[in-house]
Amino acid sequence: GNSVTQMEGPVTLSEEAFLTINCTYTATGYPSLFWYVQYPGEGLQLLLKATKADDKGSNKGFEATYRKETTSFHLEKGSVQVSDSAVYFCALVNTGFQKLVFGTGTRLLVSP
Amino acid sequence: NAGVTQTPKFQVLKTGQSMTLQCAQDMNHNSMYWYRQDPGMGLRLIYYSASEGTTDKGEVPNGYNVSRLNKREFSLRLESAAPSQTSVYFCASPPGNLETQYFGPGTRLLVL
């Protein structure tokens, strides 16, 4: 079946540090991949997406590259800010299975 | 344009009580979804409605019922609440392309 595995958190960083949050997936065919962000007390917002192999999604300084050979979609940011503190969810949707499948989420805490 | 709205924001129930969670969207989308979010579990799909007049079960439908009242509204009902239903409930609605799901702010439910 379809599944998404994320690294467990929390990830604790100082401001301006480099961020990586790992995400790997299992799916048949060619899924689309997403990162969502959830700020405290709010719903989820789409952060970025990639719809085919080798695509790079980017938004607000965050990037993730769709790697089919390693079935991965790791989230990166070169210099995090305190305002990036949130929970990040990796997700996929597969052709013919029109429902989002979410990972368990990774909490990021950035200190000044 | 409010997007997706949910009521109530917070509710405490006793075991065996019933309640209905309300969701409305003003984006004229066909599809609407109900998820629950639990620590370490990510988001799990309870029910969804692909269009007005249709509903389908997701991963965890037991103990819930839904009604797609019209194109705007999709309600989730707990007939006899159990402590295992303590969770945060999110309603979401995508446009035609599934990936950009718009989420409501959530309903935090505590069942004692």
Interface residues (C-beta under 8 A of the other chain):
Chain A: V4 S32 F34 G41 E42 G43 L44 Q45 L46 K49 T51 F89 V93 Q98 K99 L100 F102 G103 T104 G105
Chain B: V4 Y33 G40 M41 G42 L43 R44 L45 Y48 G58 F90 A92 L98 E99 T100 Q101 F103 G104 P105 G106
